Amino acid sequence: QGRAGLTDAFEAVKESSEAVRRIARIVEQLRLSTRLVANRVVTRPVGLKEAVRFALRLASHALGSARVDIDLPEGLLVEAEDVFLGQVLVNLINNAAQAARPDEPAQISLRAHTEGDRVLLEIEDRGVGMTSEVMERIFEPFFTTKPIGKGTGLGLSVVRGLLLSMGG
């Protein structure tokens, strides 16, 4: 039993360690999202097209063979904290890629326009869609439509907190 028992013990410790890391990430995301809603962060003008291109590079592993169409005006600036904006974009792009229908590659469109002094960024996918019940709950912490172990249900809650902290 010696070597086999040792291997089993090692695997149990490894799994426990990963579970603790996952819990720590969840707690940190929750802490961040609740703190951000209450506090405004310091923002500066950030080039939206450049931020989107950077986020697409960061999300490239999730995109796989996805087709991404970008329609963003040159020189369009948004008032943001660049790291937070990057996190928002990566999260939304990953969600769009994950929403793809199982039998076809993802198709994602990113477009922006101004409305008065605000910028409206639209990220559209041609995935499976959401019911009205799901739409009502998408910003709730821990709400997810993903299978157990595939998502924390914090992504869109954190996105909302980050956007609110930047005045979005």
BELRANOR-V400664 format. One record per helix or strand of 2 or more residues. SS is the DSSP state (A for helix, B for strand). FROM is the first residue (numbers start at 0). TO is the last residue. Records with the same first field share a line. If there is no record, write none. Layout:
SS = FROM-TO + FROM-TO
This chain:
A = 1-37 + 47-57 + 59-62 + 81-97 + 131-136 + 154-164
B = 43-46 + 66-70 + 76-79 + 106-114 + 117-124
